[in-house]
């Protein structure tokens, strides 16, 4: 009986050993910390971001308290970003900030956190297709703006401060334009008070953005519909004083009956008043108050592109480039 148990145990151990031998699994040998770091840097220099990420992840996992640990975390942020893994880059930057709040290169982590969110905001379709980014959810834009704001407030002398400041101006324009799109939606639904509040928010908190002119126009129109003539007159006077060349148009939905729409305006009752289109984040109505010590030229508005021109990416456009 005892011999039988011994034989059974031997057989089981033999089978398990055989399975481990023929399973194809290979236990990787320990790689010295210096070697792993050098291999990761070589991969970065060669632009092999996948290999760099793999080496850096191994370095951080095997030597979490090694002398290259903090630098590896910074390099991993960069590798994620260059490999177009913006969400991972932002998460890695946020993790570094939490783990090393007093690190000498903490400004770089804040900058990369903002930059990763900035690039994530500009998706593939937004880059190569005529999509109005300002109408999309601005969550990533807000995250990027907040990270850049923290960078400028805490480290105003950082080497990344100037670039962050320039990107913040675009983000501010983008967020303001989003507010105008929401206000326009409220105007079309005849939610006058909600539209006026959105416009007022832009005027009070997003000065020197192209959306201010639209915000004032919306406030004037919404207050008029609400019967608040004094507030409407104030908004209109501020608009005329600061943007004398602004073309005032309605932000309400066109009031056309079915017959008018079906006959393309030949029969029936309709409104010929054009509906306003919110300005894009890079469009500035004249004049724009320049920043202190700078002269800001008006950026010409992009001409409206036809449907065929958009779907062919302008290949068959007759305009001279």
FENZI-V702595 format. One record per residue. RES is the residue in three letters. PHI is phi in whole degrees, 0 to 359 (none if undefined). PSI is psi in radians with two decimals (* if undefined). OMEGA is omega in whole degrees, 0 to 359 (999 if undefined). Layout:
res = (RES | RES)
phi = (PHI | PHI)
psi = (PSI | PSI)
omega = (OMEGA | OMEGA)
This chain:
res = (UNK | UNK | UNK | UNK | UNK | UNK | UNK | UNK | UNK | UNK | UNK | UNK | UNK | UNK | UNK | UNK | UNK | UNK | UNK | UNK | UNK | UNK | UNK | UNK | UNK | UNK | UNK | UNK | UNK | UNK | UNK | UNK | UNK | UNK | UNK | UNK | UNK | UNK | UNK | UNK | UNK | UNK | UNK | UNK | UNK | UNK | UNK | UNK | UNK | UNK | UNK | UNK | UNK | UNK | UNK | UNK | UNK | UNK | UNK | UNK | UNK | UNK | UNK | UNK | UNK | UNK | UNK | UNK | UNK | UNK | UNK | UNK | UNK | UNK | UNK | UNK | UNK | UNK | UNK | UNK | UNK | UNK | UNK | UNK | UNK | UNK | UNK | UNK | UNK | UNK | UNK | UNK | UNK | UNK | UNK | UNK | UNK | UNK | UNK | UNK | UNK | UNK | UNK | UNK | UNK | UNK | UNK | UNK | UNK | UNK | UNK | UNK | UNK | UNK | UNK | UNK | UNK | UNK | UNK | UNK | UNK | UNK | UNK | UNK | UNK | UNK | UNK | UNK | UNK | UNK | UNK | UNK | UNK | UNK | UNK | UNK | UNK | UNK | UNK | UNK | UNK | UNK | UNK | UNK | UNK | UNK | UNK | UNK | UNK | UNK | UNK | UNK | UNK | UNK | UNK | UNK | UNK | UNK | UNK | UNK | UNK | UNK | UNK | UNK | UNK | UNK | UNK | UNK | UNK | UNK | UNK | UNK | UNK | UNK | UNK | UNK | UNK | UNK | UNK | UNK | UNK | UNK | UNK | UNK | UNK | UNK | UNK | UNK | UNK | UNK | UNK | UNK | UNK | UNK | UNK | UNK | UNK | UNK | UNK | UNK | UNK | UNK | UNK | UNK | UNK | UNK | UNK | UNK | UNK | UNK | UNK | UNK | UNK | UNK | UNK | UNK | UNK | UNK | UNK | UNK | UNK | UNK | UNK | UNK | UNK | UNK | UNK | UNK | UNK | UNK | UNK | UNK | UNK | UNK | UNK | UNK | UNK | UNK | UNK | UNK | UNK | UNK | UNK | UNK | UNK | UNK | UNK | UNK | UNK | UNK | UNK | UNK | UNK | UNK | UNK | UNK | UNK | UNK | UNK | UNK | UNK | UNK | UNK | UNK | UNK | UNK | UNK | UNK | UNK | UNK | UNK | UNK | UNK | UNK | UNK | UNK | UNK | UNK | UNK | UNK | UNK | UNK | UNK | UNK | UNK | UNK | UNK | UNK | UNK | UNK | UNK | UNK | UNK | UNK | UNK | UNK | UNK | UNK | UNK | UNK | UNK | UNK | UNK | UNK | UNK | UNK | UNK | UNK | UNK | UNK | UNK | UNK | UNK | UNK | UNK | UNK | UNK | UNK | UNK | UNK | UNK)
phi = (none | 293 | 296 | 296 | 296 | 295 | 295 | 297 | 297 | 296 | 296 | 297 | 298 | 297 | 296 | 297 | 295 | 296 | 297 | 290 | 287 | 263 | 285 | 87 | 286 | 231 | 277 | 289 | 288 | 294 | 255 | 303 | 300 | 300 | 293 | 299 | 293 | 297 | 295 | 293 | 292 | 297 | 294 | 295 | 298 | 276 | 76 | 270 | 289 | 297 | 294 | 298 | 298 | 299 | 293 | 292 | 295 | 295 | 299 | 290 | 287 | 273 | 229 | 297 | 242 | 284 | 285 | 257 | 298 | 295 | 294 | 296 | 295 | 293 | 296 | 293 | 301 | 296 | 294 | 301 | 297 | 292 | 269 | 62 | 258 | 292 | 296 | 294 | 296 | 295 | 294 | 294 | 294 | 296 | 294 | 297 | 297 | 289 | 279 | 227 | 294 | 250 | 293 | 294 | 251 | 295 | 295 | 295 | 296 | 297 | 296 | 292 | 297 | 292 | 292 | 297 | 294 | 297 | 286 | 296 | 297 | 263 | 287 | 302 | 293 | 291 | 282 | 247 | 240 | 285 | 255 | 281 | 296 | 294 | 272 | 277 | 301 | 268 | 302 | 292 | 296 | 294 | 300 | 296 | 298 | 295 | 294 | 294 | 297 | 298 | 300 | 290 | 289 | 270 | 227 | 296 | 263 | 295 | 292 | 263 | 294 | 296 | 295 | 298 | 295 | 294 | 292 | 296 | 296 | 297 | 297 | 297 | 298 | 295 | 292 | 294 | 295 | 298 | 298 | 292 | 298 | 294 | 298 | 297 | 300 | 295 | 297 | 293 | 267 | 62 | 269 | 296 | 295 | 297 | 294 | 296 | 294 | 296 | 297 | 297 | 299 | 295 | 296 | 279 | 243 | 228 | 295 | 59 | 242 | 295 | 282 | 298 | 297 | 298 | 298 | 295 | 296 | 295 | 300 | 298 | 289 | 292 | 295 | 297 | 295 | 279 | 82 | 267 | 295 | 295 | 295 | 296 | 294 | 297 | 297 | 292 | 292 | 295 | 296 | 293 | 288 | 267 | 226 | 295 | 265 | 290 | 272 | 282 | 224 | 285 | 258 | 277 | 287 | 300 | 266 | 246 | 282 | 296 | 295 | 298 | 291 | 292 | 260 | 55 | 87 | 280 | 228 | 100 | 252 | 201 | 253 | 272 | 288 | 294 | 270 | 290 | 250 | 303 | 293 | 283 | 300 | 254 | 256 | 239 | 286 | 273 | 272 | 246 | 293 | 290 | 292 | 298 | 82 | 233 | 243 | 256 | 276 | 290 | 271 | 297 | 286 | 287 | 292 | 294 | 264 | 288 | 297 | 296 | 294 | 289 | 286 | 259 | 59 | 76 | 296 | 258 | 290 | 269 | 288 | 283 | 269)
psi = (-0.77 | -0.66 | -0.64 | -0.72 | -0.70 | -0.73 | -0.70 | -0.75 | -0.72 | -0.73 | -0.78 | -0.78 | -0.70 | -0.74 | -0.77 | -0.69 | -0.73 | -0.69 | -0.70 | -0.53 | -0.73 | 0.10 | -0.29 | -0.10 | 2.44 | 2.20 | 2.09 | 2.40 | 2.71 | 2.29 | 2.29 | 2.62 | -0.77 | -0.73 | -0.75 | -0.74 | -0.75 | -0.69 | -0.67 | -0.70 | -0.68 | -0.70 | -0.67 | -0.78 | -0.57 | -0.09 | 0.28 | 1.46 | -0.60 | -0.78 | -0.68 | -0.75 | -0.75 | -0.81 | -0.72 | -0.66 | -0.71 | -0.72 | -0.77 | -0.62 | -0.68 | -0.49 | 1.12 | -0.39 | 0.37 | 3.06 | -0.28 | 0.11 | -0.90 | -0.75 | -0.63 | -0.64 | -0.68 | -0.75 | -0.58 | -0.65 | -0.82 | -0.74 | -0.74 | -0.79 | -0.80 | -0.41 | 0.23 | 0.49 | 1.28 | -0.64 | -0.74 | -0.66 | -0.77 | -0.71 | -0.70 | -0.68 | -0.73 | -0.67 | -0.72 | -0.69 | -0.70 | -0.63 | -0.56 | 1.17 | -0.34 | 0.30 | 2.58 | -0.39 | 0.47 | -0.47 | -0.58 | -0.68 | -0.76 | -0.72 | -0.79 | -0.57 | -0.79 | -0.69 | -0.69 | -0.76 | -0.61 | -0.77 | -0.59 | -0.55 | -0.59 | 1.54 | 3.07 | -0.81 | -0.62 | -0.49 | -0.68 | -0.12 | 2.64 | 1.19 | 2.36 | 1.78 | -0.52 | -0.30 | -0.15 | 2.90 | 2.26 | 0.39 | -0.84 | -0.61 | -0.69 | -0.74 | -0.76 | -0.77 | -0.71 | -0.72 | -0.76 | -0.63 | -0.77 | -0.72 | -0.82 | -0.63 | -0.69 | -0.57 | 1.17 | -0.37 | 0.18 | 2.61 | -0.26 | -0.01 | -0.73 | -0.81 | -0.70 | -0.68 | -0.70 | -0.72 | -0.58 | -0.59 | -0.77 | -0.77 | -0.68 | -0.75 | -0.72 | -0.75 | -0.66 | -0.70 | -0.62 | -0.71 | -0.64 | -0.68 | -0.71 | -0.74 | -0.68 | -0.70 | -0.76 | -0.65 | -0.73 | -0.46 | 0.09 | 0.52 | 1.35 | -0.77 | -0.74 | -0.69 | -0.75 | -0.67 | -0.67 | -0.76 | -0.74 | -0.65 | -0.73 | -0.77 | -0.68 | -0.51 | -0.17 | 0.96 | 2.77 | 0.58 | 2.68 | -0.27 | -0.21 | -0.70 | -0.81 | -0.68 | -0.76 | -0.70 | -0.72 | -0.74 | -0.78 | -0.77 | -0.73 | -0.74 | -0.59 | -0.76 | -0.54 | -0.13 | 0.22 | 1.33 | -0.62 | -0.80 | -0.66 | -0.73 | -0.68 | -0.81 | -0.69 | -0.68 | -0.67 | -0.68 | -0.80 | -0.60 | -0.73 | -0.43 | 1.23 | -0.39 | 0.07 | 2.27 | 1.92 | 2.13 | 2.80 | 2.54 | 0.08 | 2.82 | 2.48 | 2.30 | 1.38 | 2.36 | 3.02 | -0.72 | -0.72 | -0.75 | -0.73 | -0.54 | 0.27 | 0.65 | 0.10 | -0.60 | 2.58 | -3.08 | 2.37 | 3.05 | 2.19 | -0.01 | 2.16 | 2.55 | 2.36 | 2.54 | 2.15 | 2.48 | 2.58 | 2.83 | -0.34 | 0.19 | 2.31 | 2.16 | 2.58 | 2.53 | 2.79 | 2.30 | 2.06 | 2.71 | 2.82 | 2.16 | 0.09 | 2.75 | 2.03 | 2.03 | 2.61 | 2.35 | 2.16 | 2.45 | 2.50 | 2.36 | 2.60 | 2.22 | 2.47 | 2.88 | -0.76 | -0.66 | -0.61 | -0.78 | -0.33 | 0.17 | 0.50 | 0.20 | -0.63 | 0.32 | 2.50 | -0.05 | 2.52 | 2.28 | *)
omega = (179 | 177 | 179 | 179 | 179 | 179 | 179 | 179 | 179 | 180 | 181 | 179 | 179 | 179 | 179 | 178 | 179 | 179 | 181 | 180 | 186 | 181 | 179 | 179 | 181 | 179 | 182 | 179 | 177 | 179 | 180 | 182 | 180 | 182 | 178 | 181 | 179 | 178 | 179 | 179 | 177 | 178 | 178 | 179 | 180 | 181 | 178 | 189 | 178 | 178 | 179 | 179 | 180 | 181 | 181 | 177 | 177 | 180 | 181 | 182 | 185 | 182 | 184 | 180 | 180 | 184 | 179 | 187 | 183 | 179 | 178 | 178 | 176 | 179 | 180 | 175 | 180 | 181 | 176 | 183 | 181 | 179 | 178 | 173 | 188 | 179 | 178 | 179 | 179 | 179 | 179 | 178 | 179 | 178 | 179 | 180 | 180 | 183 | 185 | 184 | 182 | 181 | 183 | 179 | 181 | 179 | 177 | 179 | 177 | 180 | 180 | 176 | 177 | 182 | 179 | 177 | 178 | 180 | 177 | 177 | 181 | 183 | 179 | 183 | 180 | 181 | 190 | 178 | 182 | 180 | 178 | 183 | 186 | 179 | 180 | 179 | 185 | 184 | 180 | 178 | 178 | 178 | 179 | 180 | 180 | 180 | 178 | 178 | 178 | 179 | 182 | 181 | 185 | 184 | 183 | 181 | 180 | 178 | 180 | 186 | 184 | 179 | 179 | 180 | 179 | 179 | 179 | 178 | 176 | 181 | 178 | 176 | 181 | 180 | 178 | 179 | 176 | 178 | 179 | 177 | 178 | 178 | 178 | 177 | 179 | 178 | 179 | 178 | 179 | 174 | 192 | 183 | 178 | 179 | 180 | 179 | 176 | 179 | 179 | 178 | 179 | 182 | 184 | 189 | 185 | 179 | 178 | 171 | 182 | 183 | 184 | 180 | 177 | 181 | 178 | 179 | 178 | 179 | 181 | 182 | 181 | 179 | 176 | 178 | 179 | 182 | 178 | 189 | 181 | 179 | 178 | 179 | 178 | 180 | 181 | 180 | 177 | 179 | 181 | 182 | 185 | 182 | 184 | 181 | 181 | 180 | 183 | 177 | 182 | 175 | 179 | 179 | 181 | 180 | 180 | 177 | 186 | 181 | 180 | 181 | 183 | 181 | 178 | 175 | 181 | 183 | 176 | 182 | 179 | 180 | 178 | 182 | 182 | 178 | 183 | 174 | 179 | 180 | 176 | 183 | 182 | 180 | 183 | 173 | 180 | 349 | 175 | 179 | 181 | 175 | 184 | 178 | 182 | 174 | 185 | 180 | 180 | 178 | 182 | 179 | 180 | 179 | 181 | 182 | 177 | 182 | 181 | 180 | 181 | 185 | 177 | 178 | 177 | 183 | 184 | 180 | 180 | 181 | 176 | 179 | 999)
